[in-house]
Amino acid sequence: MHRYISHYIELLQKENYKSFYLAFLRVALCCWLLKELFINWDSLDLLYGTSAFVEANAISHRNFIYEIFTLAKGHHRWFIFAYTFVIALNLLGVGKHISATVLFLFVCLLQRLNMSIINGGDILARMILFYLIFAGSYHHFVLFKEKEDNTELKKIRNLISNFAALSIMLQLCMAYFSAGIYKLIDPVWFRGEATYYVMSMERYTGTGWNRYIVHQRWFDYIANYATLLFELLFPLLVWKKKFRRPLLAAGLLFHAFIYVFLMIYGFEVVFVLTYGLFLSNRQFHNIFDKLASYFRFRKQPLSAL
C-alpha cells in the first residue's frame, strides 16, 4: 500500500496534467461571474445594498464580521467595483494565487450578503474558486507568462495543482451522488413522478413544448429514472476510461435539457464547466490537432486533392 501511494505521488509530481483546462476553467468562471453581475446590475442595491430584503444582523452577530457586512452594504457600489476589478485581474492571470485568494473571499462575502438567491451552482462555483487558489492555472490565457520553477519547486506545485484538480472532480461527484441519494429516498422520485410535477410548474416552463411533453407518461418515467441512474452511477463509473466519454456526453445532454426546458441556467453552466477536468492536456492537444487537420483538409483546393 505504501509503495502504491509513493508511486502515485511521484506520478502527480511529474506534470501538471490539467494545466490547460485549469486555465480555461479560471477564465470561464471569471466570465460567468461577470455575466452574473451584468444581469443583476440594476438590482444591486436591492440585493446587496441598504435596501436589501435580507438584514445583515440576520446573517452575522455583532463582531468584526458583522462590521464587514455593514461596511459592504453601506458602500455596496464601491464593493462591487472592487469585486469586478479583482475578477478582471484573476481572468488575466495578474497576481496569480493572491488575486485568486482575494476573489474567493469576495465571492464568500457577496454570497453571505444575500443567501436567499444562492443556488447549488453558486455554491459549487465558490468551492471551485477555493481549489483554484492552489491550482496551477497560469500556464495559459495569462497577460504575463509564468516563470519556470526549479525542479523541486515545480514538483511540489505539480502535486498541489493535481490534487486541486482532483478535489474539484471529487466535489462534482459528491454533488451528483448526494443529489441521487436524496432523490432515491424521496417517494415522488421513487415512484417516477418527479419529472411530471417539475415540468408542470409554470416556473420551470422553458418552452412551449413543455405542456406537450409533460403529458407523455412514458417520457416522465424515462426522464425520472434516467436522472436517478445518471446521478448515482456518474461518481462511480466516470473514473473508468471506457465509461468516461459516454458519461460526459450523457451529462452534457442532461444539463442541456434542464437548461432549455426548465430554465435553470447558472447551475447547469457551472456543473458542465467542470467536465473538462476529466480530460488530460494530451487529450486536449489531440482534439485540437484533429480539428486543425480537418480545417486544413477543408481549405485545400480541389486540384490538390
NORZIJO-V934857 format. One record per helix or strand of 3 or more residues. SS is the DSSP state (h for helix, s for strand). FROM is the first residue (numbers start at 1). LEN is the number of residues. If there is no record, write none. Layout:
SS,FROM,LEN + SS,FROM,LEN
This chain:
h,2,13 + h,19,21 + h,41,8 + h,56,3 + h,64,11 + h,76,17 + h,96,18 + h,115,3 + h,120,13 + h,151,34 + h,187,4 + h,194,7 + h,202,3 + h,210,4 + h,217,21 + h,241,21 + h,266,13 + h,281,19
